[in-house]
Amino acid sequence: MTFTGYTMEQLKEMKLSGIESLLEHTDILVDGAFLLDSPERERNWVGSTNQVIHFLSNRYPAGIEDDSRYTHAMEVRIGDNGEILANGYPIFDFKNHEELLSKS
């Protein structure tokens, strides 16, 4: 699975070295920029409603993004230097939860 802030059309128009190979080796591509004001609460793997899921192989069935067995999740990584990296949904406001984070 590949996530990109570009649309599929934009990727193909770029004609950059490696894009064709990346797409050939990708089963599922999620395209489009993440829009904080348009959160996606139904489909799996996408962060905002503008993003499009492209099935580029037959490895996964179309519709899997709506399968309720897969729930929205969030991955949080805290580095040795205290840097916090987060990916996923629900969106969590870390800046307003310093007390919670200081206990971990």
The first five atom37 places (N, CA, C, CB, O) and aatype in JSON, in Angstrom:
{
  "aatype": [12, 16, 13, 16, 7, 18, 16, 12, 6, 5, 10, 11, 6, 12, 11, 10, 15, 7, 9, 6, 15, 10, 10, 6, 8, 16, 3, 9, 10, 19, 3, 7, 0, 13, 10, 10, 3, 15, 14, 6, 1, 6, 1, 2, 17, 19, 7, 15, 16, 2, 5, 19, 9, 8, 13, 10, 15, 2, 1, 18, 14, 0, 7, 9, 6, 3, 3, 15, 1, 18, 16, 8, 0, 12, 6, 19, 1, 9, 7, 3, 2, 7, 6, 9, 10, 0, 2, 7, 18, 14, 9, 13, 3, 13, 11, 2, 8, 6, 6, 10, 10, 15, 11, 15],
  "atom_mask": [
    [1, 1, 1, 1, 1],
    [1, 1, 1, 1, 1],
    [1, 1, 1, 1, 1],
    [1, 1, 1, 1, 1],
    [1, 1, 1, 0, 1],
    [1, 1, 1, 1, 1],
    [1, 1, 1, 1, 1],
    [1, 1, 1, 1, 1],
    [1, 1, 1, 1, 1],
    [1, 1, 1, 1, 1],
    [1, 1, 1, 1, 1],
    [1, 1, 1, 1, 1],
    [1, 1, 1, 1, 1],
    [1, 1, 1, 1, 1],
    [1, 1, 1, 1, 1],
    [1, 1, 1, 1, 1],
    [1, 1, 1, 1, 1],
    [1, 1, 1, 0, 1],
    [1, 1, 1, 1, 1],
    [1, 1, 1, 1, 1],
    [1, 1, 1, 1, 1],
    [1, 1, 1, 1, 1],
    [1, 1, 1, 1, 1],
    [1, 1, 1, 1, 1],
    [1, 1, 1, 1, 1],
    [1, 1, 1, 1, 1],
    [1, 1, 1, 1, 1],
    [1, 1, 1, 1, 1],
    [1, 1, 1, 1, 1],
    [1, 1, 1, 1, 1],
    [1, 1, 1, 1, 1],
    [1, 1, 1, 0, 1],
    [1, 1, 1, 1, 1],
    [1, 1, 1, 1, 1],
    [1, 1, 1, 1, 1],
    [1, 1, 1, 1, 1],
    [1, 1, 1, 1, 1],
    [1, 1, 1, 1, 1],
    [1, 1, 1, 1, 1],
    [1, 1, 1, 1, 1],
    [1, 1, 1, 1, 1],
    [1, 1, 1, 1, 1],
    [1, 1, 1, 1, 1],
    [1, 1, 1, 1, 1],
    [1, 1, 1, 1, 1],
    [1, 1, 1, 1, 1],
    [1, 1, 1, 0, 1],
    [1, 1, 1, 1, 1],
    [1, 1, 1, 1, 1],
    [1, 1, 1, 1, 1],
    [1, 1, 1, 1, 1],
    [1, 1, 1, 1, 1],
    [1, 1, 1, 1, 1],
    [1, 1, 1, 1, 1],
    [1, 1, 1, 1, 1],
    [1, 1, 1, 1, 1],
    [1, 1, 1, 1, 1],
    [1, 1, 1, 1, 1],
    [1, 1, 1, 1, 1],
    [1, 1, 1, 1, 1],
    [1, 1, 1, 1, 1],
    [1, 1, 1, 1, 1],
    [1, 1, 1, 0, 1],
    [1, 1, 1, 1, 1],
    [1, 1, 1, 1, 1],
    [1, 1, 1, 1, 1],
    [1, 1, 1, 1, 1],
    [1, 1, 1, 1, 1],
    [1, 1, 1, 1, 1],
    [1, 1, 1, 1, 1],
    [1, 1, 1, 1, 1],
    [1, 1, 1, 1, 1],
    [1, 1, 1, 1, 1],
    [1, 1, 1, 1, 1],
    [1, 1, 1, 1, 1],
    [1, 1, 1, 1, 1],
    [1, 1, 1, 1, 1],
    [1, 1, 1, 1, 1],
    [1, 1, 1, 0, 1],
    [1, 1, 1, 1, 1],
    [1, 1, 1, 1, 1],
    [1, 1, 1, 0, 1],
    [1, 1, 1, 1, 1],
    [1, 1, 1, 1, 1],
    [1, 1, 1, 1, 1],
    [1, 1, 1, 1, 1],
    [1, 1, 1, 1, 1],
    [1, 1, 1, 0, 1],
    [1, 1, 1, 1, 1],
    [1, 1, 1, 1, 1],
    [1, 1, 1, 1, 1],
    [1, 1, 1, 1, 1],
    [1, 1, 1, 1, 1],
    [1, 1, 1, 1, 1],
    [1, 1, 1, 1, 1],
    [1, 1, 1, 1, 1],
    [1, 1, 1, 1, 1],
    [1, 1, 1, 1, 1],
    [1, 1, 1, 1, 1],
    [1, 1, 1, 1, 1],
    [1, 1, 1, 1, 1],
    [1, 1, 1, 1, 1],
    [1, 1, 1, 1, 1],
    [1, 1, 1, 1, 1]
  ],
  "atom_positions": [
    [[0.85, -1.17, 0.0], [0.0, 0.0, 0.0], [0.9, 1.23, 0.0], [-0.97, 0.0, 1.22], [1.86, 1.33, 0.76]],
    [[0.56, 2.16, -0.87], [1.32, 3.39, -0.99], [0.38, 4.57, -0.77], [2.01, 3.49, -2.38], [-0.72, 4.61, -1.31]],
    [[0.84, 5.53, 0.02], [0.1, 6.76, 0.25], [0.86, 7.9, -0.42], [-0.1, 7.04, 1.78], [2.09, 7.97, -0.32]],
    [[0.14, 8.77, -1.11], [0.78, 9.92, -1.74], [-0.13, 11.12, -1.64], [1.13, 9.61, -3.21], [-1.36, 10.99, -1.7]],
    [[0.45, 12.27, -1.5], [-0.32, 13.5, -1.49], [-0.7, 13.96, -2.89], [0.0, 0.0, 0.0], [-1.45, 14.92, -3.05]],
    [[-0.17, 13.28, -3.89], [-0.48, 13.59, -5.28], [-1.63, 12.71, -5.76], [0.76, 13.41, -6.18], [-1.84, 11.62, -5.23]],
    [[-2.36, 13.18, -6.77], [-3.37, 12.33, -7.4], [-2.67, 11.4, -8.38], [-4.46, 13.19, -8.12], [-1.52, 11.64, -8.77]],
    [[-3.35, 10.35, -8.76], [-2.8, 9.41, -9.73], [-2.44, 10.15, -11.02], [-3.8, 8.26, -10.02], [-1.39, 9.91, -11.61]],
    [[-3.31, 11.03, -11.46], [-3.06, 11.8, -12.68], [-1.79, 12.64, -12.55], [-4.27, 12.71, -13.0], [-0.98, 12.69, -13.48]],
    [[-1.61, 13.29, -11.41], [-0.41, 14.1, -11.2], [0.85, 13.23, -11.22], [-0.5, 14.85, -9.87], [1.86, 13.62, -11.8]],
    [[0.78, 12.06, -10.59], [1.94, 11.16, -10.59], [2.35, 10.78, -12.0], [1.63, 9.89, -9.78], [3.53, 10.8, -12.34]],
    [[1.36, 10.43, -12.82], [1.66, 10.01, -14.19], [2.2, 11.17, -15.04], [0.42, 9.43, -14.85], [3.04, 10.96, -15.91]],
    [[1.71, 12.37, -14.78], [2.17, 13.54, -15.53], [3.59, 13.95, -15.16], [1.24, 14.71, -15.31], [4.28, 14.57, -15.97]],
    [[4.05, 13.61, -13.96], [5.39, 14.01, -13.5], [6.5, 13.38, -14.33], [5.57, 13.63, -12.05], [7.54, 14.0, -14.55]],
    [[6.28, 12.17, -14.77], [7.28, 11.44, -15.57], [8.64, 11.38, -14.87], [7.43, 12.09, -16.94], [9.68, 11.5, -15.5]],
    [[8.6, 11.2, -13.55], [9.84, 11.08, -12.77], [10.32, 9.64, -12.77], [9.63, 11.57, -11.33], [9.53, 8.7, -12.81]],
    [[11.61, 9.48, -12.73], [12.21, 8.15, -12.64], [11.71, 7.45, -11.38], [13.76, 8.24, -12.64], [11.75, 8.02, -10.29]],
    [[11.24, 6.24, -11.53], [10.82, 5.45, -10.38], [9.33, 5.4, -10.14], [0.0, 0.0, 0.0], [8.85, 4.48, -9.48]],
    [[8.57, 6.36, -10.66], [7.13, 6.36, -10.41], [6.46, 5.16, -11.06], [6.49, 7.66, -10.93], [5.63, 4.5, -10.44]],
    [[6.82, 4.87, -12.3], [6.23, 3.72, -13.0], [6.53, 2.43, -12.25], [6.76, 3.63, -14.44], [5.64, 1.58, -12.09]],
    [[7.75, 2.27, -11.79], [8.13, 1.07, -11.03], [7.38, 1.0, -9.71], [9.64, 1.06, -10.78], [6.93, -0.07, -9.31]],
    [[7.25, 2.13, -9.03], [6.51, 2.17, -7.77], [5.07, 1.69, -7.99], [6.51, 3.59, -7.18], [4.57, 0.87, -7.22]],
    [[4.42, 2.21, -9.02], [3.04, 1.83, -9.29], [2.92, 0.36, -9.68], [2.46, 2.71, -10.39], [1.94, -0.3, -9.33]],
    [[3.91, -0.16, -10.39], [3.91, -1.58, -10.77], [4.03, -2.49, -9.56], [5.05, -1.86, -11.75], [3.56, -3.63, -9.59]],
    [[4.65, -2.0, -8.49], [4.86, -2.81, -7.29], [3.88, -2.47, -6.16], [6.27, -2.62, -6.79], [4.05, -2.92, -5.03]],
    [[2.86, -1.68, -6.46], [1.88, -1.25, -5.47], [0.56, -1.98, -5.7], [1.66, 0.28, -5.52], [0.05, -2.02, -6.82]],
    [[0.03, -2.56, -4.63], [-1.28, -3.21, -4.71], [-2.41, -2.19, -4.56], [-1.42, -4.3, -3.64], [-3.38, -2.19, -5.32]],
    [[-2.27, -1.31, -3.58], [-3.29, -0.3, -3.3], [-2.59, 1.05, -3.19], [-4.09, -0.63, -1.98], [-1.61, 1.2, -2.47]],
    [[-3.11, 2.03, -3.91], [-2.58, 3.39, -3.85], [-3.67, 4.3, -3.3], [-2.1, 3.88, -5.26], [-4.79, 4.31, -3.8]],
    [[-3.35, 5.05, -2.26], [-4.25, 6.08, -1.74], [-3.68, 7.41, -2.2], [-4.38, 6.02, -0.15], [-2.58, 7.79, -1.83]],
    [[-4.46, 8.11, -3.03], [-3.94, 9.36, -3.58], [-4.68, 10.57, -3.04], [-4.02, 9.34, -5.08], [-5.78, 10.46, -2.49]],
    [[-4.06, 11.72, -3.22], [-4.66, 12.98, -2.81], [-4.11, 13.5, -1.5], [0.0, 0.0, 0.0], [-3.71, 12.74, -0.62]],
    [[-4.09, 14.81, -1.4], [-3.6, 15.46, -0.18], [-4.55, 15.22, 0.98], [-3.41, 16.97, -0.41], [-5.76, 15.11, 0.79]],
    [[-4.0, 15.14, 2.19], [-4.83, 15.04, 3.39], [-5.37, 16.43, 3.7], [-4.02, 14.47, 4.6], [-4.62, 17.39, 3.79]],
    [[-6.7, 16.52, 3.85], [-7.35, 17.78, 4.18], [-7.92, 17.68, 5.59], [-8.47, 18.14, 3.15], [-8.88, 16.95, 5.83]],
    [[-7.33, 18.41, 6.52], [-7.72, 18.35, 7.92], [-9.2, 18.68, 8.12], [-6.87, 19.3, 8.74], [-9.84, 18.12, 9.01]],
    [[-9.74, 19.57, 7.3], [-11.13, 19.99, 7.44], [-12.14, 19.02, 6.82], [-11.31, 21.33, 6.82], [-13.34, 19.26, 6.89]],
    [[-11.66, 17.93, 6.21], [-12.56, 16.96, 5.57], [-12.24, 15.54, 6.02], [-12.46, 17.06, 4.03], [-11.9, 14.7, 5.19]],
    [[-12.33, 15.25, 7.32], [-11.94, 13.92, 7.79], [-12.85, 12.82, 7.25], [-11.96, 13.88, 9.31], [-14.07, 13.0, 7.14]],
    [[-12.25, 11.7, 6.91], [-12.98, 10.52, 6.43], [-13.23, 9.62, 7.63], [-12.19, 9.76, 5.3], [-12.28, 9.2, 8.3]],
    [[-14.48, 9.32, 7.9], [-14.82, 8.52, 9.07], [-15.39, 7.15, 8.71], [-15.8, 9.26, 9.94], [-15.7, 6.35, 9.59]],
    [[-15.52, 6.88, 7.44], [-16.12, 5.62, 7.01], [-15.1, 4.66, 6.39], [-17.22, 5.89, 6.02], [-14.99, 3.51, 6.83]],
    [[-14.37, 5.11, 5.4], [-13.45, 4.23, 4.68], [-12.16, 4.02, 5.45], [-13.14, 4.8, 3.29], [-11.64, 4.94, 6.09]],
    [[-11.66, 2.82, 5.39], [-10.38, 2.5, 6.0], [-9.25, 3.1, 5.17], [-10.2, 0.98, 6.14], [-9.36, 3.24, 3.96]],
    [[-8.16, 3.45, 5.84], [-6.88, 3.84, 5.24], [-6.81, 5.24, 4.68], [-6.56, 2.91, 4.16], [-5.71, 5.7, 4.38]],
    [[-7.91, 5.93, 4.54], [-7.84, 7.29, 4.03], [-8.08, 8.27, 5.17], [-8.87, 7.51, 2.88], [-8.83, 7.97, 6.1]],
    [[-7.46, 9.43, 5.09], [-7.59, 10.41, 6.15], [-8.65, 11.46, 5.89], [0.0, 0.0, 0.0], [-9.22, 12.02, 6.82]],
    [[-8.9, 11.75, 4.6], [-9.89, 12.77, 4.28], [-10.73, 12.32, 3.08], [-9.2, 14.12, 3.97], [-10.33, 11.46, 2.3]],
    [[-11.9, 12.92, 2.97], [-12.9, 12.47, 2.0], [-12.48, 12.66, 0.55], [-14.18, 13.18, 2.23], [-13.04, 12.02, -0.34]],
    [[-11.53, 13.53, 0.28], [-11.08, 13.77, -1.09], [-10.15, 12.68, -1.61], [-10.39, 15.1, -1.18], [-9.93, 12.59, -2.82]],
    [[-9.61, 11.87, -0.73], [-8.62, 10.88, -1.16], [-9.3, 9.71, -1.88], [-7.83, 10.37, 0.05], [-10.4, 9.29, -1.53]],
    [[-8.6, 9.19, -2.88], [-9.13, 8.12, -3.72], [-8.27, 6.88, -3.54], [-9.17, 8.55, -5.22], [-7.04, 6.96, -3.48]],
    [[-8.93, 5.72, -3.45], [-8.23, 4.44, -3.33], [-8.22, 3.79, -4.7], [-8.9, 3.51, -2.27], [-9.27, 3.6, -5.32]],
    [[-7.02, 3.44, -5.18], [-6.86, 2.77, -6.47], [-6.34, 1.35, -6.21], [-5.88, 3.56, -7.4], [-5.33, 1.17, -5.53]],
    [[-7.03, 0.36, -6.73], [-6.59, -1.03, -6.63], [-5.79, -1.34, -7.89], [-7.81, -2.02, -6.46], [-6.35, -1.46, -8.98]],
    [[-4.48, -1.47, -7.74], [-3.59, -1.62, -8.88], [-3.21, -3.07, -9.16], [-2.34, -0.82, -8.66], [-2.51, -3.35, -10.13]],
    [[-3.67, -3.97, -8.33], [-3.47, -5.4, -8.55], [-4.76, -6.1, -8.15], [-2.22, -5.96, -7.73], [-5.7, -5.46, -7.66]],
    [[-4.8, -7.4, -8.35], [-5.99, -8.16, -7.93], [-5.76, -8.84, -6.58], [-6.36, -9.2, -8.99], [-6.52, -9.74, -6.21]],
    [[-4.74, -8.44, -5.86], [-4.41, -9.06, -4.58], [-5.48, -8.78, -3.52], [-3.05, -8.56, -4.08], [-5.75, -9.64, -2.69]],
    [[-6.08, -7.6, -3.55], [-7.1, -7.22, -2.57], [-8.38, -6.85, -3.31], [-6.63, -6.05, -1.67], [-8.32, -6.2, -4.36]],
    [[-9.54, -7.26, -2.79], [-10.79, -6.96, -3.48], [-11.23, -5.51, -3.27], [-11.89, -7.9, -3.02], [-11.08, -4.96, -2.18]],
    [[-11.76, -4.91, -4.32], [-12.37, -3.59, -4.17], [-13.48, -3.7, -3.14], [-12.91, -3.04, -5.55], [-14.2, -4.7, -3.11]],
    [[-13.63, -2.71, -2.32], [-14.62, -2.74, -1.25], [-14.02, -3.05, 0.11], [0.0, 0.0, 0.0], [-14.66, -2.84, 1.14]],
    [[-12.77, -3.55, 0.13], [-12.12, -3.87, 1.39], [-11.98, -2.61, 2.26], [-10.74, -4.51, 1.14], [-11.92, -2.7, 3.49]],
    [[-11.94, -1.46, 1.62], [-11.81, -0.21, 2.37], [-13.05, 0.1, 3.2], [-11.54, 0.94, 1.43], [-13.0, 0.94, 4.1]],
    [[-14.16, -0.57, 2.9], [-15.4, -0.37, 3.66], [-15.67, -1.51, 4.64], [-16.57, -0.24, 2.7], [-16.68, -1.49, 5.34]],
    [[-14.79, -2.49, 4.69], [-14.98, -3.67, 5.54], [-14.88, -3.28, 7.01], [-13.94, -4.77, 5.19], [-13.85, -2.76, 7.45]],
    [[-15.93, -3.54, 7.76], [-15.97, -3.13, 9.17], [-15.05, -3.96, 10.05], [-17.39, -3.23, 9.69], [-14.86, -3.62, 11.22]],
    [[-14.49, -5.04, 9.53], [-13.54, -5.82, 10.34], [-12.24, -5.06, 10.55], [-13.25, -7.17, 9.67], [-11.48, -5.36, 11.47]],
    [[-12.0, -4.08, 9.7], [-10.81, -3.25, 9.83], [-11.25, -1.91, 10.4], [-10.07, -3.08, 8.45], [-12.08, -1.22, 9.81]],
    [[-10.7, -1.55, 11.52], [-11.13, -0.31, 12.16], [-10.09, 0.78, 11.96], [-11.38, -0.54, 13.66], [-8.92, 0.52, 11.69]],
    [[-10.55, 2.0, 12.1], [-9.62, 3.13, 12.05], [-8.65, 2.99, 13.21], [-10.37, 4.5, 12.11], [-9.04, 2.65, 14.32]],
    [[-7.41, 3.25, 12.95], [-6.39, 3.1, 13.98], [-5.4, 4.24, 13.87], [-5.67, 1.74, 13.85], [-5.37, 4.99, 12.89]],
    [[-4.6, 4.35, 14.89], [-3.59, 5.39, 14.92], [-2.27, 4.79, 15.36], [-4.0, 6.55, 15.84], [-2.21, 4.03, 16.32]],
    [[-1.21, 5.14, 14.65], [0.14, 4.72, 15.01], [0.86, 5.93, 15.58], [0.9, 4.12, 13.77], [0.87, 7.0, 14.96]],
    [[1.46, 5.77, 16.75], [2.2, 6.85, 17.38], [3.6, 6.34, 17.69], [1.49, 7.35, 18.68], [3.77, 5.28, 18.29]],
    [[4.6, 7.1, 17.28], [6.0, 6.76, 17.58], [6.6, 7.92, 18.37], [6.82, 6.47, 16.27], [6.49, 9.08, 17.97]],
    [[7.25, 7.58, 19.48], [7.94, 8.59, 20.27], [9.42, 8.27, 20.21], [7.42, 8.62, 21.76], [9.86, 7.22, 20.68]],
    [[10.18, 9.17, 19.62], [11.61, 8.95, 19.43], [12.4, 9.18, 20.71], [0.0, 0.0, 0.0], [11.89, 9.74, 21.68]],
    [[13.64, 8.75, 20.7], [14.53, 8.93, 21.85], [14.68, 10.4, 22.22], [15.9, 8.33, 21.55], [14.93, 10.73, 23.38]],
    [[14.52, 11.27, 21.24], [14.65, 12.71, 21.49], [13.33, 13.36, 21.89], [15.21, 13.39, 20.26], [13.26, 14.58, 22.03]],
    [[12.26, 12.55, 22.06], [10.96, 13.07, 22.45], [10.08, 13.48, 21.29], [0.0, 0.0, 0.0], [8.94, 13.9, 21.49]],
    [[10.6, 13.37, 20.08], [9.81, 13.73, 18.9], [8.65, 12.75, 18.77], [10.68, 13.72, 17.61], [8.83, 11.54, 18.9]],
    [[7.45, 13.28, 18.5], [6.26, 12.46, 18.35], [5.84, 12.46, 16.89], [5.11, 12.98, 19.26], [5.63, 13.52, 16.3]],
    [[5.71, 11.27, 16.32], [5.22, 11.1, 14.96], [3.93, 10.31, 15.04], [6.27, 10.39, 14.04], [3.88, 9.26, 15.67]],
    [[2.89, 10.81, 14.4], [1.59, 10.14, 14.45], [1.04, 9.99, 13.05], [0.6, 10.91, 15.34], [1.22, 10.86, 12.19]],
    [[0.36, 8.88, 12.84], [-0.26, 8.6, 11.56], [-1.56, 7.87, 11.83], [0.68, 7.77, 10.62], [-1.58, 6.91, 12.61]],
    [[-2.64, 8.3, 11.21], [-3.89, 7.58, 11.35], [-5.02, 8.43, 11.87], [0.0, 0.0, 0.0], [-4.96, 9.66, 11.88]],
    [[-6.06, 7.74, 12.3], [-7.29, 8.37, 12.75], [-7.73, 7.65, 14.0], [-8.4, 8.35, 11.65], [-7.58, 6.43, 14.02]],
    [[-8.25, 8.25, 15.03], [-8.69, 9.64, 15.07], [-7.52, 10.6, 15.25], [-9.68, 9.84, 16.19], [-6.46, 10.23, 15.75]],
    [[-7.73, 11.81, 14.82], [-6.71, 12.84, 14.95], [-6.63, 13.24, 16.41], [-7.02, 14.07, 14.03], [-7.65, 13.53, 17.04]],
    [[-5.44, 13.25, 16.95], [-5.23, 13.52, 18.37], [-4.43, 14.8, 18.5], [-4.51, 12.34, 19.08], [-3.4, 14.96, 17.85]],
    [[-4.89, 15.72, 19.33], [-4.2, 16.99, 19.51], [-3.16, 16.85, 20.62], [-5.21, 18.12, 19.86], [-3.46, 17.06, 21.79]],
    [[-1.94, 16.48, 20.23], [-0.88, 16.24, 21.21], [-0.49, 17.49, 21.97], [0.34, 15.67, 20.51], [-0.15, 17.42, 23.15]],
    [[-0.55, 18.62, 21.34], [-0.12, 19.86, 21.99], [-1.0, 20.18, 23.2], [-0.15, 21.02, 21.01], [-0.53, 20.81, 24.15]],
    [[-2.24, 19.76, 23.17], [-3.15, 20.04, 24.28], [-3.23, 18.89, 25.27], [-4.53, 20.35, 23.75], [-4.1, 18.9, 26.14]],
    [[-2.35, 17.92, 25.17], [-2.36, 16.77, 26.07], [-0.98, 16.51, 26.66], [-2.86, 15.52, 25.34], [-0.57, 15.36, 26.81]],
    [[-0.27, 17.59, 26.99], [1.09, 17.46, 27.52], [1.13, 16.67, 28.82], [1.7, 18.83, 27.73], [2.05, 15.9, 29.05]],
    [[0.12, 16.87, 29.67], [0.09, 16.15, 30.95], [0.01, 14.65, 30.72], [-1.1, 16.63, 31.82], [0.72, 13.89, 31.37]],
    [[-0.84, 14.23, 29.82], [-0.98, 12.81, 29.5], [0.34, 12.25, 28.98], [-2.1, 12.59, 28.47], [0.76, 11.17, 29.39]],
    [[0.98, 12.98, 28.1], [2.22, 12.51, 27.51], [3.37, 12.48, 28.52], [2.6, 13.38, 26.34], [4.25, 11.63, 28.43]],
    [[3.36, 13.39, 29.47], [4.45, 13.43, 30.45], [4.41, 12.24, 31.4], [4.39, 14.72, 31.24], [5.41, 11.94, 32.05]],
    [[3.27, 11.56, 31.5], [3.14, 10.39, 32.37], [3.65, 9.12, 31.72], [1.69, 10.2, 32.77], [3.84, 8.11, 32.4]],
    [[3.89, 9.15, 30.42], [4.29, 7.92, 29.73], [5.76, 7.69, 29.76], [3.84, 7.96, 28.31], [6.25, 6.7, 29.22]]
  ]
}
